[in-house]
Amino acid sequence: MIGSSLIDSSVWIKYLFDAGCKEIIETEEQNYISVLSLFEIKLKLLKKNVKKDEVKEMIEFIKKKNIVLELNEKISEHAAELAFEKNLPAIDSIIYSTSIKNNLILITLDNDFRGLDKAKVL
């Protein structure tokens, strides 16, 4: 997985709503996504009143473009340490821990990750 990226929900939301971040999403490289990012994206789509069939299509598209990484005990425990040490919100710390534990670079638009090792804030 070295050299690959974990794509944060913020990047996907920019792509889905504004057609931004195409250079990241529309690539042939294998990328990854946290299962919690799928949650955040689907929730955002539902809050924006996107039709349920369109939501389903968008989520399926995301899953086809990425390998979905599940939450496990190691990620969870490491995330708690990160939340404490870096003062990160719970979901952000889990997503960041997922990237670290899988040796991935986190690609995000979220400033909560600014200054963190192995996180690239666009």
N, C-alpha and C positions, 0 to 999 in steps of 0.2 A: 504493500500500500504506500510505500515511500513515494513522494512526489505527487500524490493525489490530494484532493481537497474534500473537505466536508463543507457543503453549501448550507449556509444558515437560512432560516425562513425569511429573513429580511431581503435577501437577494432574490429568492423565488417570488416574493410578493411584489417586488419592484418589476420583475419580469412579467408576471401575470397581469398586473394592473397598468403598467406604463411602458411595457416592451423594453425596459431597461435591462442592463447587465447581460445582453445577448452574447457577448464574448465569453462569458462564463457558462451560461446555460447551453448555448448552441455549439458545443464542442464535442469532439470525438473522444476526448479523454474520459476515463472512468472516474466519476465522482460519487460521493457518498452523501447521505442525509441522515440526521438523527430521527428516530421515531417521534421524538417530541417536537421536532420542526414540522413534521406532517400534521401533528395536532394543532400547532400554532397557525399553520397555513389554512387548514380546513376551517378552524374557528373564525379566522379573518374573512374568509370567503362567505361563510354563513352570516356573519355580522354585516357584510356588505350586500346582503340579500341576493347573492348569486344563486341562480336556479339550481336545485339539487342535482339534476342530471349534468349540468355544466360543472358543478363542484366535483362530482364523481369522475368526469372526464379529466379534469385538471389534476386531481390527485393521482389517477392512473398514469397520466403523462409523467408526472414527477417521479413516480415509482419506476417507470420504464427508463428514465434518464439517470437514475441514481441507484446505488445499492443502499437499502435501508438498514441502518445499524440499530440494533435493539439495546435497551437498557439492561445492565447486569449489575451484580453486587460490587464488582471492582470499580466500575464507573460511578455507581451511586456513592460509595464510600469516598472515593477520590473527589467527587463533586462537592461533598459536604466540606472537605478540607479547603477546596478552592473557594467556596462560598464564604467561608470564615476568613481565609487569608486575603482574598482579593475583593471582598465585599460585593460579591456578585449575587443577583437574584437566583432563586433555586433553579428555574428552568435553564437560564443562561449557564449556570455552573455545570449542569448536567450535559448540555450540548458541548460546552468547552471541554469537559472531561472526556466525552465521547471522542472528540477529535484527538486529544492527547493520547488516550489509551489505544487508539488505532493508528497512531503515528501519521496523522493527517494535519494539514494546514486548514484552519477554520477561515472561510471566506465569508465576510459579513458586511452589512451596512450599519450595524448596531455599535454605537460609541461605547457601550458598556464593556466592550472587548478591547478598546484602544489601549495600547501599551502592553498588552499581554503577549508573552512568547507564543509563537506559532499561531497567531491570529492576525489576519490581514483585513483591516478595516478599509473599505473602499470609500 
